[in-house]
Amino acid sequence: MSAATAMLFRTRGKRQLHITDMLSYLYLTLGTLIMLGPVLWGVTSSFKTPAAITRFPPEFFPFAEKTVVVEGYEDPLPLFDVTMEDGTVRRLAQVRRVGLERQMIDPAAPEAGIIKAKMDATEIVQEFRLAWENYAEPLQQFDFVVYFRNSIVVTASATLLTLLLNSMLAFALSKYRFRGQSAILNIFLIMILLPGAVTLAPKYLVITSLGWNNNLLGVIIPTLASPTAVFLLRQYMLTLPDELVDAARVDGASEWYIYWRIILPLSMPALATLAIFSIMWRWNDFLWPLIVLTENRNFTLQVALNLFQGQYDVQWGYLLAMTVLSLLPVTFIFAFLQKYIATGIATTGLK
């Protein structure tokens, strides 16, 4: 049993659960449901039909109305259990709805004619069915591969450059001593507190002057300098002993060699943590790509999902299905690298 698993199942009571153990498990269970509940609801809703998504009261599992093909009618008709005036229940198919009244027919004997039933005397017949068309149809109509590729390019390029540039600046702020160092650090701390919307207009003016509108460079470059990333890496590098740097300089190592061969390998937990954050930031970014990109061929996946929202209608089934697909890459990456988050924040460089 690993240390993490042993800690998870460790209890205060030796033979039976203590009250604090019960409260802890209750707290963790509620927290898990609160965090994962909306995600699970989105996944199950992506397999629902449009009628099931808008049904009230809502249902967690994807149930769809059961239909039957009746001779003389082009489209399948929905089935209802109808309570008749004598108290018997018959399973009828709805032809049309007029106000608060349903006009039904008997699927076994359609020649018997129309049977009228009040709305409150009918109950729709449902069956468990996964609406795979929510995934299949958008992939045929929606240039998913192009948008997915654009998101991969933006996320991978921005993450790699963010790790490189911000780690270089963090190295300088943590291991060099120069005039104005404290002022620069204070400026970075102030920038962390600024809302992102404050810098949208200046960034847009800069990329417009450079001709990067409707270009992936306009999405990637302005996001590289991150005060949060610099602060995170600097705080971690401060824990690395200065004696390692001094010893390398005595041995004749260049500053680039010290940074690349000594500081970066020792900072891998912090870099992995920043990589997770950067991937999540870039992959899920919507507002900035929406401002910069104007042509469909350059859209990232998050911006392209907006195409399913029309002026008068939202294709919720398609939108939810494509959203689930867009969550899969970042989920797998997070699951692979999440162990480094606690390590990068809690550990030091001293071994």
Phi, psi and omega per residue, in radians:
M1 nan 2.273 -3.123
S2 -1.236 2.907 -3.134
A3 -1.130 -0.674 -3.137
A4 -1.149 -0.723 3.127
T5 -1.172 -0.704 3.119
A6 -1.095 -0.675 3.132
M7 -1.204 -0.611 -3.131
L8 -1.116 -0.688 -3.079
F9 -1.707 0.124 3.106
R10 -1.288 2.313 -3.104
T11 -2.160 2.764 3.117
R12 -1.334 -0.692 3.084
G13 -1.374 2.430 -3.089
K14 -1.454 -0.801 -3.098
R15 -1.728 -0.529 3.120
Q16 -2.500 2.820 -3.080
L17 -1.159 2.331 3.049
H18 -1.399 2.825 3.141
I19 -1.046 -0.614 3.102
T20 -1.182 -0.580 3.066
D21 -1.124 -0.767 3.141
M22 -1.092 -0.777 3.137
L23 -1.132 -0.646 3.129
S24 -1.137 -0.816 3.132
Y25 -1.139 -0.645 3.098
L26 -1.121 -0.765 3.116
Y27 -1.077 -0.795 -3.139
L28 -1.154 -0.668 3.123
T29 -1.141 -0.798 3.121
L30 -1.111 -0.711 3.112
G31 -1.100 -0.704 3.109
T32 -1.119 -0.763 3.138
L33 -1.127 -0.701 -3.131
I34 -1.142 -0.678 -3.105
M35 -1.384 -0.740 -3.050
L36 -1.610 -0.282 -3.127
G37 -0.961 -0.923 3.128
P38 -1.055 -0.611 3.133
V39 -1.167 -0.808 3.120
L40 -1.102 -0.676 3.105
W41 -1.101 -0.712 3.106
G42 -1.118 -0.695 3.138
V43 -1.137 -0.836 -3.137
T44 -1.172 -0.616 3.138
S45 -1.210 -0.423 3.112
S46 -1.192 -0.245 3.104
F47 -1.798 0.165 -3.132
K48 -1.648 2.690 3.022
T49 -1.309 2.818 3.111
P50 -0.958 -0.670 3.130
A51 -1.159 -0.666 -3.128
A52 -1.233 -0.567 -3.141
I53 -1.155 -0.690 -3.081
T54 -1.632 0.076 -3.092
R55 -1.234 2.491 3.072
F56 -2.231 2.309 -0.022
P57 -1.231 2.611 -3.088
P58 -1.194 2.707 3.117
E59 -2.110 2.492 -3.077
F60 -1.270 -0.775 -3.079
F61 -1.547 2.690 -3.087
P62 -1.390 1.560 3.035
F63 -1.729 2.392 3.112
A64 -2.104 2.702 3.125
E65 -1.188 2.418 3.137
K66 -1.441 2.369 -3.097
T67 -2.127 2.895 3.125
V68 -2.490 2.514 3.103
V69 -1.581 2.162 -3.120
V70 -2.048 2.349 -3.134
E71 -1.066 2.327 -3.139
G72 1.715 -0.132 3.130
Y73 -2.140 2.287 -3.040
E74 -1.215 -0.770 -3.096
D75 -1.727 2.631 3.047
P76 -1.055 2.546 -3.099
L77 -1.842 2.435 3.114
P78 -1.251 2.543 -3.127
L79 -1.694 2.511 3.102
F80 -2.369 2.534 2.941
D81 -1.563 2.049 -3.027
V82 -1.933 2.205 3.060
T83 -1.520 1.999 -3.095
M84 -1.383 3.008 -3.102
E85 -1.115 -0.502 3.135
D86 -1.499 0.058 3.092
G87 1.651 -0.170 3.106
T88 -1.328 2.733 -3.131
V89 -2.001 2.201 3.117
R90 -2.113 2.560 3.099
R91 -1.694 1.924 -3.062
L92 -2.115 2.833 3.118
A93 -1.857 2.389 -3.112
Q94 -1.485 2.222 3.068
V95 -1.531 -0.845 3.123
R96 -2.736 2.913 3.072
R97 -2.099 2.280 3.135
V98 -2.159 1.814 -3.129
G99 1.088 -2.173 3.138
L100 -1.684 0.383 -3.075
E101 -2.251 2.429 3.071
R102 -1.846 2.379 3.057
Q103 -1.773 2.033 -2.970
M104 -2.069 2.847 2.982
I105 -2.396 2.776 3.085
D106 -1.505 2.017 -3.110
P107 -1.017 -0.516 -3.138
A108 -1.363 -0.409 -3.127
A109 -2.479 1.228 -3.102
P110 -1.136 -0.374 -3.122
E111 -1.232 -0.203 -3.131
A112 -1.233 -0.265 3.064
G113 1.727 -3.046 -3.054
I114 -1.370 2.384 3.057
I115 -2.038 2.138 -3.122
K116 -1.593 2.434 -3.136
A117 -2.496 2.492 3.096
K118 -1.319 2.651 -3.080
M119 -1.021 -0.758 -3.064
D120 -1.274 -0.091 3.121
A121 -1.786 0.143 -3.102
T122 -2.119 2.629 3.081
E123 -2.437 2.185 -3.067
I124 -1.163 2.508 3.104
V125 -1.636 2.170 -3.085
Q126 -2.068 2.768 3.056
E127 -2.472 2.638 3.107
F128 -1.270 2.109 -3.119
R129 -2.614 2.318 3.091
L130 -1.581 2.148 -3.115
A131 -1.470 1.375 -3.128
W132 -1.124 -0.311 3.128
E133 -1.140 -0.386 3.077
N134 -1.096 -0.462 3.101
Y135 -1.661 -0.688 -3.039
A136 -1.253 -0.822 -3.053
E137 -1.154 -0.772 3.093
P138 -1.096 -0.609 3.135
L139 -1.169 -0.426 3.076
Q140 -1.449 -0.654 -3.091
Q141 -1.622 -0.332 -2.951
F142 -1.964 2.189 -3.086
D143 -1.323 1.171 -3.010
F144 -1.079 -0.692 -3.067
V145 -1.088 -0.744 -3.132
V146 -1.125 -0.819 -3.129
Y147 -1.164 -0.659 3.101
F148 -1.129 -0.728 3.113
R149 -1.097 -0.756 3.118
N150 -1.059 -0.731 3.117
S151 -1.138 -0.678 3.110
I152 -1.108 -0.778 -3.133
V153 -1.082 -0.830 -3.115
V154 -1.119 -0.817 -3.079
T155 -1.167 -0.836 -3.103
A156 -1.141 -0.814 -3.119
S157 -1.123 -0.834 -3.111
A158 -1.113 -0.672 -3.124
T159 -1.183 -0.814 -3.133
L160 -1.100 -0.783 3.141
L161 -1.208 -0.598 3.085
T162 -1.106 -0.773 3.116
L163 -1.101 -0.729 -3.096
L164 -1.198 -0.966 -3.024
L165 -1.185 -0.763 -3.090
N166 -1.270 -0.544 3.078
S167 -1.216 -0.604 3.079
M168 -1.118 -0.766 3.120
L169 -1.181 -0.697 3.107
A170 -1.113 -0.652 3.092
F171 -1.077 -0.750 3.138
A172 -1.156 -0.713 -3.101
L173 -1.294 -0.381 -3.085
S174 -1.706 -0.519 -3.023
K175 -2.014 -0.140 3.081
Y176 -1.856 2.700 3.039
R177 -2.133 2.071 -3.095
F178 -2.631 2.821 -3.112
R179 -1.197 2.371 3.139
G180 1.532 0.089 -3.126
Q181 -1.073 -0.783 3.141
S182 -1.137 -0.667 3.129
A183 -1.119 -0.736 3.118
I184 -1.097 -0.750 3.135
L185 -1.112 -0.703 3.115
N186 -1.123 -0.649 3.092
I187 -1.090 -0.724 3.111
F188 -1.115 -0.711 3.122
L189 -1.119 -0.684 3.091
I190 -1.127 -0.703 -3.136
M191 -1.125 -0.541 3.095
I192 -1.104 -0.610 -3.101
L193 -1.370 -0.301 -3.108
L194 -1.287 2.371 3.042
P195 -1.135 2.553 -3.122
G196 -1.075 -0.488 -3.110
A197 -1.134 -0.401 -3.111
V198 -1.139 -0.581 -3.067
T199 -1.644 0.018 -3.091
L200 -1.110 -0.841 -3.102
A201 -1.110 -0.854 3.100
P202 -1.040 -0.733 3.128
K203 -1.099 -0.687 -3.138
Y204 -1.155 -0.692 3.104
L205 -1.110 -0.650 -3.135
V206 -1.175 -0.850 -3.100
I207 -1.216 -0.471 3.067
T208 -1.173 -0.729 3.122
S209 -1.165 -0.476 3.118
L210 -1.537 -0.112 3.139
G211 1.323 0.505 -3.107
W212 -1.740 0.231 3.042
N213 -1.136 2.504 -3.114
N214 0.966 0.711 -3.136
N215 -2.448 2.444 -3.135
L216 -1.117 -0.426 3.063
L217 -1.080 -0.630 3.116
G218 -1.159 -0.369 3.081
V219 -1.528 -0.639 -3.018
I220 -1.398 -0.947 -2.949
I221 -1.063 -0.825 -3.075
P222 -1.135 -0.250 -3.096
T223 -1.688 0.013 -3.008
L224 -1.260 -0.807 -3.110
A225 -1.351 1.959 -3.089
S226 -2.161 1.979 3.093
P227 -1.022 -0.640 3.123
T228 -1.093 -0.733 3.138
A229 -1.139 -0.753 3.135
V230 -1.092 -0.774 -3.117
F231 -1.123 -0.747 3.141
L232 -1.080 -0.834 -3.105
L233 -1.220 -0.662 3.133
R234 -1.093 -0.780 -3.130
Q235 -1.084 -0.601 3.119
Y236 -1.276 -0.741 -3.100
M237 -1.183 -0.430 3.081
L238 -1.097 -0.449 -3.140
T239 -1.393 -0.227 3.109
L240 -1.341 2.325 -3.071
P241 -1.122 2.310 3.110
D242 -1.128 -0.389 -3.133
E243 -1.074 -0.542 3.097
L244 -1.104 -0.750 3.135
V245 -1.179 -0.768 -3.141
D246 -1.098 -0.716 3.136
A247 -1.127 -0.682 3.125
A248 -1.146 -0.670 3.122
R249 -1.174 -0.672 3.090
V250 -1.078 -0.636 3.132
D251 -1.353 -0.017 3.081
G252 1.595 0.239 3.137
A253 -1.266 2.486 3.085
S254 -1.327 2.886 3.133
E255 -1.123 -0.661 3.102
W256 -1.130 -0.705 3.110
Y257 -1.091 -0.750 3.135
I258 -1.075 -0.779 -3.130
Y259 -1.136 -0.802 -2.984
W260 -1.410 -0.624 -3.010
R261 -1.803 -0.264 -3.109
I262 -2.036 -0.967 -3.038
I263 -1.215 -0.861 -3.087
L264 -1.079 -0.827 3.117
P265 -1.037 -0.653 3.125
L266 -1.281 -0.327 -3.099
S267 -1.730 0.246 -3.078
M268 -1.006 -0.705 3.096
P269 -1.035 -0.758 3.122
A270 -1.189 -0.666 3.110
L271 -1.149 -0.672 3.102
A272 -1.156 -0.673 3.091
T273 -1.102 -0.810 3.112
L274 -1.121 -0.620 3.111
A275 -1.084 -0.730 3.099
I276 -1.069 -0.842 -3.133
F277 -1.074 -0.776 -3.100
S278 -1.118 -0.751 3.119
I279 -1.074 -0.758 3.126
M280 -1.146 -0.714 3.125
W281 -1.097 -0.875 -3.036
R282 -1.252 -0.721 -3.088
W283 -1.158 -0.672 -3.076
N284 -1.612 0.004 -3.096
D285 -1.165 2.288 -3.111
F286 -2.115 -0.796 -2.981
L287 -1.144 -0.874 -3.080
W288 -1.140 -0.833 3.051
P289 -1.049 -0.590 3.111
L290 -1.111 -0.620 3.134
I291 -1.291 -0.702 -3.011
V292 -1.421 -0.746 -2.996
L293 -1.614 2.359 -3.122
T294 -2.155 -0.338 -3.133
E295 -1.793 2.469 -3.077
N296 -1.018 -0.638 -3.058
R297 -1.148 -0.322 -3.130
N298 -1.801 -0.005 -3.094
F299 -1.113 2.476 2.905
T300 -1.425 2.989 -3.027
L301 -1.117 -0.711 -3.104
Q302 -1.148 -0.647 3.103
V303 -1.252 -0.654 -3.120
A304 -1.146 -0.511 3.111
L305 -1.071 -0.414 3.126
N306 -1.171 -0.283 3.138
L307 -1.169 -0.372 3.137
F308 -1.389 -0.049 3.138
Q309 -1.844 1.901 3.131
G310 -1.609 -3.067 -3.116
Q311 -1.252 -0.626 -3.065
Y312 -2.041 -0.159 -3.053
D313 -2.578 2.574 3.059
V314 -2.117 2.176 3.114
Q315 -1.444 1.431 -3.004
W316 -1.103 -0.665 3.139
G317 -1.069 -0.826 3.109
Y318 -1.131 -0.758 -3.104
L319 -1.089 -0.764 3.135
L320 -1.170 -0.710 -3.126
A321 -1.115 -0.803 3.140
M322 -1.220 -0.527 3.063
T323 -1.140 -0.720 3.103
V324 -1.076 -0.755 3.113
L325 -1.108 -0.653 -3.131
S326 -1.228 -0.387 3.134
L327 -1.410 -0.381 -3.026
L328 -1.072 -0.841 -3.106
P329 -1.047 -0.842 -3.098
V330 -1.189 -0.500 3.090
T331 -1.177 -0.770 3.129
F332 -1.135 -0.716 3.137
I333 -1.138 -0.746 3.126
F334 -1.107 -0.742 3.137
A335 -1.106 -0.556 -3.116
F336 -1.355 -0.607 -3.024
L337 -1.882 -0.051 -3.010
Q338 -1.090 -0.442 -3.137
K339 -1.130 -0.354 -3.129
Y340 -1.419 -0.240 -3.092
I341 -1.097 -0.954 3.141
A342 -1.109 -0.659 3.138
T343 -1.124 -0.756 -3.103
G344 -1.177 -0.509 -3.105
I345 -1.571 -0.657 -2.977
A346 -1.654 -0.487 -3.051
T347 -1.567 2.973 3.086
T348 -2.087 3.079 3.135
G349 -1.457 -0.106 -3.133
L350 -1.423 2.201 3.135
K351 -1.938 nan nan
